[in-house]
Amino acid sequence: MIIQNNLLERITVNPAICHGKPAIRNKRYTVESILEYMAGGDSTEDLLKEFTDLEKDDILACLTFAMAMLKEKTVNITDNEVYA
C-alpha cells in the first residue's frame, strides 16, 4: 500500500542514533518509546503536545512499522510468558 510505504520512509535505522534502533526521521525518538507511551495511555495528541517536533504521520509511522514487523515475524508465547 502506497500510504504505508510513505509512512515507513519516516522510520530510519542509523547506528549513530539510538544505537541503531528504529527511530523517527533520524531523531532520537525510537519507535519503541513512542509505542510505550501509547501503550501507557498517551494519545497521538498527547505526544504531539509533548514532542513539538513530531508530526502526526510520525506517530502513524510507528504504528505502521509495528504492524509490519508483526506481519513478518512469528511470536511464540508459552504459558510461562503470559502474565495476568
TAPERA-V925790 format. One record per residue. N is the residue number from 0. PSI is psi in whole degrees, -180 to 180 (NA if undefined). OMEGA is omega in whole degrees, -180 to 180 (none if undefined). Layout:
# TAPERA-V925790
n->N psi->PSI omega->OMEGA
n->N psi->PSI omega->OMEGA
This chain:
# TAPERA-V925790
n->0 psi->133 omega->-174
n->1 psi->-42 omega->-179
n->2 psi->-44 omega->180
n->3 psi->-43 omega->180
n->4 psi->-41 omega->178
n->5 psi->-41 omega->178
n->6 psi->-42 omega->-178
n->7 psi->-22 omega->176
n->8 psi->-19 omega->178
n->9 psi->-17 omega->-179
n->10 psi->125 omega->-178
n->11 psi->152 omega->175
n->12 psi->113 omega->-176
n->13 psi->119 omega->-178
n->14 psi->-22 omega->-179
n->15 psi->-7 omega->-178
n->16 psi->121 omega->178
n->17 psi->38 omega->177
n->18 psi->30 omega->177
n->19 psi->7 omega->177
n->20 psi->150 omega->177
n->21 psi->129 omega->-176
n->22 psi->170 omega->-179
n->23 psi->119 omega->173
n->24 psi->45 omega->180
n->25 psi->23 omega->173
n->26 psi->175 omega->-178
n->27 psi->34 omega->174
n->28 psi->110 omega->179
n->29 psi->153 omega->175
n->30 psi->-43 omega->-179
n->31 psi->-46 omega->-177
n->32 psi->-38 omega->178
n->33 psi->-43 omega->178
n->34 psi->-35 omega->177
n->35 psi->-43 omega->177
n->36 psi->-45 omega->-178
n->37 psi->-40 omega->178
n->38 psi->-27 omega->178
n->39 psi->-2 omega->175
n->40 psi->-6 omega->178
n->41 psi->140 omega->178
n->42 psi->170 omega->174
n->43 psi->-43 omega->-179
n->44 psi->-41 omega->177
n->45 psi->-46 omega->-178
n->46 psi->-39 omega->-180
n->47 psi->-32 omega->175
n->48 psi->-40 omega->-177
n->49 psi->-41 omega->-176
n->50 psi->87 omega->-169
n->51 psi->-16 omega->178
n->52 psi->1 omega->174
n->53 psi->157 omega->178
n->54 psi->160 omega->-179
n->55 psi->-41 omega->180
n->56 psi->-25 omega->175
n->57 psi->-42 omega->179
n->58 psi->-44 omega->178
n->59 psi->-35 omega->178
n->60 psi->-39 omega->178
n->61 psi->-44 omega->179
n->62 psi->-40 omega->179
n->63 psi->-41 omega->178
n->64 psi->-47 omega->179
n->65 psi->-42 omega->179
n->66 psi->-43 omega->180
n->67 psi->-39 omega->179
n->68 psi->-39 omega->179
n->69 psi->-32 omega->178
n->70 psi->-28 omega->-175
n->71 psi->-21 omega->-174
n->72 psi->150 omega->173
n->73 psi->130 omega->179
n->74 psi->120 omega->178
n->75 psi->125 omega->180
n->76 psi->122 omega->177
n->77 psi->169 omega->179
n->78 psi->-34 omega->-179
n->79 psi->-22 omega->-176
n->80 psi->-1 omega->-180
n->81 psi->122 omega->-178
n->82 psi->138 omega->179
n->83 psi->NA omega->none
